[in-house]
Amino acid sequence: MSKKKRREEETLRQYINEDVLAKLQSKKKQLKQQEDERAEEEKKKRIQQRKKREADKSFEELLNESELDWKSFKKQ
């Protein structure tokens, strides 16, 4: 950490009451946790939507997406 940054931190700590500092740090943790939960919910929602799209696909769409070469299974 640079000297300037350290001096700014020390100055802030001098002016902010320890109680207020603890409350701010607590609020920061709380907001971080809420953001993490929101991101997790969004991830779950995207997974559900993808599964629903897969389930709603028609046979033709599934067949077109298949990597199998159906011509190789024909009798010659």
C-alpha positions in Angstrom: 0.0 0.0 0.0 1.4 3.4 -0.9 2.2 5.9 1.8 -0.5 8.3 0.5 -3.2 5.7 0.7 -2.1 4.7 4.2 -2.2 8.3 5.4 -5.7 8.7 3.9 -6.9 5.6 5.8 -5.4 6.8 9.1 -7.0 10.2 8.7 -10.4 8.6 8.0 -10.1 6.4 11.0 -9.3 9.4 13.2 -12.5 11.2 12.1 -14.8 8.2 12.1 -16.0 6.8 15.4 -15.2 3.2 15.9 -18.9 2.4 16.3 -19.7 4.0 12.9 -16.8 2.2 11.3 -18.0 -1.1 12.6 -21.5 -0.4 11.3 -20.2 0.6 7.9 -18.1 -2.6 7.7 -21.1 -4.7 8.8 -23.3 -3.0 6.1 -20.6 -3.7 3.5 -20.6 -7.4 4.4 -24.4 -7.4 4.3 -24.5 -5.8 0.9 -21.9 -8.2 -0.5 -23.9 -11.1 0.8 -27.1 -9.8 -0.8 -25.3 -9.3 -4.1 -23.9 -12.9 -3.9 -27.4 -14.2 -3.2 -28.8 -12.2 -6.1 -26.2 -13.5 -8.4 -26.9 -17.1 -7.3 -30.6 -16.7 -7.9 -30.0 -15.3 -11.3 -27.7 -18.2 -12.2 -30.4 -20.7 -11.0 -33.0 -18.8 -13.1 -30.9 -19.0 -16.2 -30.4 -22.7 -15.7 -34.1 -23.3 -15.3 -34.8 -21.3 -18.4 -32.3 -23.3 -20.4 -33.8 -26.6 -19.2 -37.3 -25.4 -20.1 -36.1 -24.4 -23.6 -34.5 -27.9 -24.0 -37.7 -29.6 -22.8 -39.9 -27.5 -25.2 -37.8 -28.4 -28.3 -39.5 -30.3 -31.1 -38.3 -33.6 -32.4 -37.0 -31.9 -35.5 -35.0 -29.4 -33.6 -33.4 -32.2 -31.5 -32.7 -34.2 -34.6 -31.1 -31.2 -36.3 -28.9 -30.5 -33.3 -27.8 -34.1 -33.0 -24.2 -34.9 -33.9 -25.1 -38.3 -35.2 -24.9 -38.9 -38.9 -28.2 -40.6 -39.6 -27.2 -41.5 -43.2 -24.6 -43.9 -41.9 -27.4 -46.0 -40.3 -29.3 -46.5 -43.5 -29.1 -49.8 -45.2 -27.0 -49.7 -48.3 
